[in-house]
Amino acid sequence: MESRIPDLNLFMMCEALEESAVSAMPDGFHVRTCRKSELDVWMAMHFDDAESAREHRGYMADFFRDVYSGQGDRFYQECRFVCDAEDVPVGTCFAWKAYGRITTLHWFKVLKSHEGRGLGRALLGVVMQGLAKEGFPVYLHTQPSSFRAIKLYSDFGFRLLEDPTIGSRTNDLAQCLPILKDHMTDKDFRGLRTVRAPDSFLLAVASSDIVQF
C-alpha cells in the first residue's frame, strides 16, 4: 500500500520542457492565482483529510514564514490554483526562485476527489510553459510515494538527480528505485532517467540552512 512507502527524498531536474507532455485544461476548470484570503485553503490542500491538515498546520505555517513571507506579495503572485466551475480550488502548483538563484517547482497537488481528470498534467503545463527560457533548469523535491507524479514529471522532461547529498538532505535515489520499480509500470519505470546536478545548483542549495523546496 502507498501508506507503507517510506518517506524518503528524491530530487529531479528539467533542463528543457518536453512540449508533447502538455495537455489542455479540461472543460469546466481554470487556473488563477491564490488570494490572500485563501492561505489556509492552500495550507490544507496538501493533506488528504482535515485531521492531517491540522496536524501539519504548524509545519506549513513555518515553511510559509521561512520561505515566502519575506518576499512581500510574491507568493500570491506566483501560487497557482486550478479551480472548478464554482471557482473552488482543487489543485495547486507554482514555480519559485529558491535561494534567490534557482527555479524550483513547489507544492504540486490535486485533490484526490479530482484525480484522474488530467488536471495535474494541465496545471503543470501552465506552470512550466509560463517560465522564460532563462528560468531553466527547474528542480523539485519529491518522495517515492508520489510515483504517479514522478511519472508525470518524467514526461515533462525531469530526470532524477544522482548526487548523494542535496544541501542538508540525503538523496535516497538508491533506496527509492526499487520502490518505484514495484509501483510503476515497466514502461514508465524504464522511462526514468538520471543525471548529475550542476555545481551551481549544489552551491545554491548549500548556501542556506533553510530548506526552500
C-alpha positions, 0 to 999 in steps of 0.5 A: 500500500502507498501508506507503507512507502517510506518517506524518503527524498528524491530530487529531479531536474528539467533542463528543457520542457518536453512540449508533447507532455502538455495537455489542455485544461479540461472543460469546466476548470481554470487556473488563477492565482491564490488570494490572500484570503485563501492561505489556509485553503492552500495550507490544507490542500496538501493533506488528504483529510482535515485531521492531517491538515491540522496536524501539519498546520504548524509545519506549513505555517513555518515553511510559509514564514521561512520561505515566502513571507519575506518576499512581500506579495510574491507568493500570491503572485506566483501560487497557482490554483486550478479551480472548478466551475464554482471557482473552488480550488482543487489543485495547486502548483507554482514555480519559485526562485529558491535561494534567490538563484534557482527555479524550483517547482513547489507544492504540486497537488490535486485533490484526490476527489479530482484525480484522474481528470488530467488536471495535474498534467494541465496545471503543470503545463501552465506552470512550466510553459509560463517560465522564460527560457532563462528560468531553466533548469527547474528542480523539485523535491519529491518522495517515492510515494508520489510515483504517479507524479514522478511519472508525470514529471518524467514526461515533462522532461525531469530526470532524477538527480544522482548526487548523494547529498542535496544541501542538508538532505540525503538523496535516497535515489538508491533506496527509492528505485526499487520502490518505484520499480514495484509501483510503476509500470515497466514502461514508465519505470524504464522511462526514468532517467538520471543525471548529475546536478550542476555545481551551481545548483549544489552551491545554491542549495548549500548556501542556506540552512533553510530548506526552500523546496 
